[in-house]
Amino acid sequence: MKSFDIVTITVNPALDKSTHFKGLVAEQKIRCDEPRLDAGGGGINVSKAISRLGGTSLAVFTSGGPTGKMLEELVSKESIAYKAVEVQSWTRESFVAVDDNTNSQYRFGFTGGKISEEESNSILETITALSPKFLLASGSLNQGLSTDFYRKIAEIAKKSNAKLIIDTSGEALKKALEVGVYMIKPNVGELAKLIGVERLELEEVNEAAKQIITIGGAEIVVVSLGPQGAVLVTKDSCQFVPAPNVAKKSTVGAGDSMVGGIVWALSQNKSLKEVIRWGVACGSAATMNEGTQLFKYEDAKRLFDWLKDK
């Protein structure tokens, strides 16, 4: 298999469906527009974002049943190289619906099917056989996967000298940090939980991120600040970038788009200031599109250029 500088991992992908309707009334049949289908899941979305920026990556994900086959077709249509790890459980679906009467968005997600121990080992063996410069693991874990699954990936990355970027939360993230990773991207609430406090004020974020860096949990901590933007923290620097004011249509995939922009910029040896600018630009650009479409390159580039002066 061709080698890739960037490999993304999605153990719990989704076949994303999005549609529009007019008026939500209980116990009545709601007529919806023809649905849009997209390949979804953290790592897959990151690979899509990298592709839109002109980069390449290998997307590794589980695939099961007819929905899994459809997911593979959609990834292929995006011209993204992929390696599907076959599993027995059907790939899950997610559903996004927008009420045109109120412009309210409703998001429905299903849990992933059970992953057996044999299938779990197959995922890990697939990752072990690859030697990328950047390894991105993103998203929730399926039933049957222990909370130390990302820790196992962190151990594989350490042995192969891959720079592991993890975008998840809770116990799965905590256990990976025990091994040490290259980068994490929590929001403020998730960062607070990681350091064992109930909440963090914005002025406390930098110091909280450095706590994780000091104990060897991560080399880089990117904290999403929502409408305020994001901050990238290392042991000796702090780069803040404000979020541009854009007309938001959907927040689906905004976080994955941010990570995609960051990973692509890192792979291009951009400065840390440019890295976080690209992340904020891609994340903000994704909110300008409906449903699960992520971002358009021209929007991301325009926002990146605007952020140069901020």
RAQUIQUI-V841638 format. One record per pair of residues at least 12 apart in sequence whose ideal C-beta (glycine too) atoms are under 8 Angstrom apart, sorted by the first residue. I is the first residue (numbers start at 1). J is the second residue. Records with the same first field share a line. If there is no record, write none. Layout:
I: J + J
//
This chain:
1: 83 + 130
2: 81
3: 130 + 131 + 132
4: 56 + 57 + 58 + 81 + 130 + 132
5: 56 + 57 + 132 + 133 + 134 + 267
6: 47 + 50 + 55 + 56 + 57 + 58 + 132 + 133 + 134 + 136 + 263 + 264 + 267
7: 57 + 58 + 59 + 60 + 127 + 130 + 132 + 134 + 135 + 136 + 162
8: 42 + 43 + 44 + 46 + 47 + 50 + 57 + 58 + 59 + 60 + 136 + 137 + 138
9: 43 + 60 + 61 + 123 + 127 + 135 + 136 + 137 + 138 + 153
10: 41 + 42 + 43 + 44 + 59 + 60 + 61 + 62 + 138 + 139
11: 61 + 62 + 112 + 115 + 123 + 139 + 141 + 142 + 145 + 149
12: 41 + 62 + 92 + 112 + 139 + 140 + 141 + 142
13: 39 + 40 + 41 + 43 + 44 + 61 + 62 + 63 + 71 + 91 + 92 + 139
14: 40 + 41 + 71 + 91 + 92 + 93 + 94 + 109 + 110 + 112
15: 37 + 39 + 40 + 67 + 70 + 71 + 74 + 91 + 92 + 93 + 94
16: 37 + 38 + 39 + 40 + 93 + 94 + 95 + 96 + 252 + 291 + 292
17: 35 + 36 + 37 + 93 + 94 + 95 + 96
18: 35 + 36 + 38 + 95 + 96 + 97 + 98 + 252 + 290 + 291 + 292
19: 32 + 33 + 34 + 35 + 36 + 95 + 96 + 97 + 98 + 291
20: 32 + 33 + 97 + 98 + 99 + 100
21: 33 + 97 + 98 + 99 + 100
22: 99 + 100 + 101
23: 99 + 101
24: 99 + 104 + 106
32: 97
36: 291 + 292 + 293
37: 70 + 74
38: 74 + 291 + 292 + 293
39: 71 + 74 + 75 + 78
40: 94 + 253 + 292
41: 61 + 138 + 139
42: 138 + 139 + 167 + 168 + 256 + 259
43: 59 + 60 + 61 + 136 + 137 + 138 + 139
44: 59 + 61 + 71 + 75 + 80
45: 138 + 253 + 256 + 257 + 260 + 294
46: 136 + 138 + 167 + 256 + 259 + 260 + 263
47: 59 + 75 + 78 + 80 + 82 + 260
48: 78 + 80 + 260 + 294
49: 256 + 257 + 259 + 260 + 261 + 264 + 282 + 294 + 295
50: 260 + 263 + 264
51: 78 + 79 + 80
52: 260 + 294 + 295 + 296 + 297 + 300
53: 260 + 261 + 264 + 278 + 282 + 297 + 300
54: 297
55: 264 + 267 + 268
56: 81
57: 80 + 81
58: 81 + 82 + 83 + 130 + 132
59: 75 + 80 + 81 + 82 + 83
60: 82 + 83 + 85 + 123 + 126 + 127 + 130
61: 75 + 82 + 83 + 84 + 85
62: 84 + 85 + 86 + 87 + 91 + 115 + 119 + 123 + 142
63: 84 + 85 + 86 + 87 + 91
64: 86 + 87 + 88 + 89 + 90 + 91 + 113
65: 89 + 90 + 91
66: 90
67: 90 + 91 + 92 + 93
68: 84 + 86 + 87 + 90 + 91
71: 91
72: 84
83: 126
85: 119 + 122 + 123 + 126
87: 113 + 115 + 116 + 119
88: 113 + 116 + 119
89: 112 + 113 + 114 + 115 + 142
90: 113
91: 112 + 113
92: 109 + 110 + 111 + 112 + 113
93: 110
94: 107 + 108 + 109 + 110 + 292
95: 107 + 108 + 109
96: 108 + 250 + 252 + 291 + 292
98: 250 + 290 + 291
105: 250 + 252
107: 252
111: 142 + 143
112: 140 + 141 + 142 + 143
113: 142 + 143
114: 142 + 143 + 144
115: 142 + 143 + 144 + 145
116: 144
117: 144
119: 144
120: 144 + 145 + 149
124: 152 + 153 + 156
127: 153 + 156
128: 156 + 160
130: 160
131: 160 + 162
132: 162
133: 162 + 163 + 267
134: 162 + 163 + 165 + 182 + 263 + 266 + 267
135: 153 + 157 + 162 + 163 + 164 + 165
136: 164 + 165 + 166 + 167 + 259 + 263
137: 150 + 153 + 164 + 165 + 166 + 167 + 168
138: 166 + 167 + 168 + 256 + 259
139: 167 + 168
140: 168
141: 168 + 172
147: 170 + 171 + 172 + 175
148: 172 + 175
149: 172
150: 166 + 168 + 172 + 173 + 175 + 176
151: 172 + 175 + 176 + 178 + 179
153: 166 + 176
154: 166 + 176 + 179 + 180 + 181
155: 179
157: 181 + 182
158: 179 + 180
163: 182 + 183 + 266
164: 176 + 181 + 182 + 183
165: 181 + 182 + 183 + 184 + 185 + 259 + 262 + 263
166: 181 + 183 + 184
167: 184 + 185 + 255 + 256 + 259
169: 186 + 190 + 193
170: 193
173: 186 + 190 + 194
174: 194
177: 194 + 212 + 217 + 218
178: 217
180: 216 + 217 + 218
181: 217 + 218 + 219
182: 218 + 219 + 220
183: 218 + 219 + 220 + 221 + 222 + 262
184: 212 + 217 + 218 + 220 + 221 + 222
185: 221 + 222 + 223 + 224 + 255 + 258 + 259 + 262
186: 221 + 223 + 224
187: 223 + 224 + 225 + 226
188: 200 + 202 + 205 + 223 + 224 + 225 + 226
191: 205 + 208 + 209 + 212 + 221 + 223
192: 208
194: 208 + 212 + 217
195: 208 + 211 + 212
202: 225 + 228
205: 223 + 225 + 231 + 233
206: 231 + 233 + 238
209: 221 + 223 + 231 + 233
210: 233 + 235
213: 233 + 234 + 235
214: 235
219: 234 + 235
220: 232 + 233 + 234 + 272
221: 233
222: 258 + 262 + 276 + 279
224: 255 + 258 + 283
225: 243
226: 243
227: 243
228: 242 + 243
229: 241 + 242 + 243 + 280
230: 243 + 258 + 276 + 279 + 280 + 283
231: 276
232: 272 + 275 + 276 + 279
234: 272
237: 272
239: 272 + 273 + 275 + 276
240: 276
241: 273 + 276 + 277 + 279 + 280 + 307 + 310
242: 280 + 307 + 310
243: 280 + 283 + 284
244: 280 + 281 + 284 + 303 + 306 + 307
246: 284 + 285 + 287 + 288 + 303
247: 288
248: 287 + 288
249: 287 + 288 + 289 + 290
250: 286 + 287 + 289 + 290 + 291 + 292 + 293
251: 286 + 287
252: 286 + 291 + 292
253: 286 + 292 + 293 + 294
254: 283 + 284 + 286 + 287
255: 283
256: 286 + 294
257: 282 + 283 + 285 + 286 + 294 + 295
258: 279 + 280 + 282 + 283 + 286
259: 279
260: 282
261: 278 + 279 + 280 + 281 + 282 + 283 + 300
262: 275 + 276 + 278 + 279
264: 278
265: 278 + 279
277: 304 + 307 + 308
278: 300 + 304
280: 303 + 307
281: 300 + 301 + 303 + 304 + 307
282: 295 + 300
284: 303
285: 299 + 300 + 303
//
